[in-house]
Amino acid sequence: MKSTPATNVVSALTARTQLGQILERVKKNNERFVVDRRGEPQAVIMSMEDYIKTMAPPPTWLKGIWEASERRQTNRLTVREINAEIATARREVRKKKAG
């Protein structure tokens, strides 16, 4: 991802008629679009990654968890694999309580 996203101003009509192309540029090129209506800015279109980084940055402790997950390559697990791991851990806890 680029460090500073490019910002473009488009009319509401352009945003409506070219939304697919705008979304593609947002995702691929990390561009931002300000949508204006009658010369006044109304909305911003930006990628989720850019939004999270800019508006809702993760806390330090969560970044640490993400980094640890990348090192262990657990960030590549599918939802099915994650659910299987959770089920295994829960079975082990129940065994300890029962035995």
Steps between C-alpha positions, in 0.01 A plus 500: 500500500623851418573717802302801375185423302418716202177698538268574210184709490207364300143616457215296644391419145846367412507298822164344412584418141859386560477343845649168388805671349541724805488201735759319290736800517440531875600139554784467247661845523400603852332812365245706689204671340311799634149504358360847461149611427433848369858599583487382865683191628250238613688171552834326479562165333810322630620144549421316821871460570552875457196575716616276782853638484376860496182505705516197728861390544534175693643520853860398558405173670295394196787580263717273717250217464488547122881494477520184710234340281700583187818354651319176586312514168170457680373803309453266205249272673154469348187552708444123492851436637454763772168344605667157514776637726242658730302175519817306586593746775149483647507117503830509688357741759194278550724192544702679769185605685349151479815309593 
